[in-house]
């Protein structure tokens, strides 16, 4: 152990231990709160993912039917020039000092039915159906993106906080306590030996002065 | 203005084009990985990149996706392909839980 057993170091250590203990408590609280938020996000993510997966499967199966009816060139041509475009905005929300994104989006035309980039005469109804469903599920997809990113960011922060809490609890704080104990014992020992030495000196001085004998 | 991109098979991606999203067809996982790499690093701001699950099964692709996990942007989100959900999206959720809690509690 490479510490000097002096009173100054002891005082320093005591101060650090106090800070560490307080930090530990704060971090523990942070971890618990993050965990609670995380659980909410997880639940939401699970739900959204199930919805998106189901919605997309439906949309794709409708698209498959459409592509079976129409020729591939025709299908591709119909979707070549989109009429709709999406503008995405993003700002950050602060959850326990974690910056998580919040998306807002705007479509170029307000009408959600305005996604058909083709004339209805030469395309099959299944294609319309597929696109409508895709448009519906997109709303959920956007929310899923937000929730999933939030989840990842929170997971990272929780991992970090958990490590810090554990490092403080199991390494830093015990080590400091040990050191404090070591120093105070060492100081006491020094004190004792000084006392003994003084007593001995006193005895010698007394004896020399008037042949004092115990 | 931020952008949304979809990386997937030609057929998968087609429908999203009509919605006004930027679509990047990829033939295989390797190509998908390269596209993701370019998009994430490009000057234009891609906030969300949807990637078809089929490609994410590939090891290199999975690593590339994992690199963006801790960054606020872009959000790389797996979506099921034409063959239906493969469960990789659910797996991502489990991984996050495991990372946060230290064990799989779900």
Interface residues (C-beta under 8 A of the other chain):
Chain A: X35 X38 X42 X45 X46 X49 X52 X53 X56 X57 X59 X60 X63 X64 X67 X75 X76 X79 X80 X82 X83 X84 X85 X86 X87 X88 X89 X90 X92 X99 X100 X101 X103 X107 X108 X115 X116 X117 X130 X131 X134 X135 X138 X141 X142 X144 X145 X146 X148 X149 X151 X152 X153 X154 X155 X156 X158 X159 X162
Chain B: X1 X2 X3 X4 X11 X12 X14 X15 X16 X17 X18 X19 X20 X21 X47 X48 X50 X69 X70 X72 X73 X75 X77 X79 X80 X81 X82 X84 X85 X89 X90 X92 X93 X96 X97 X99 X100 X101 X102 X106
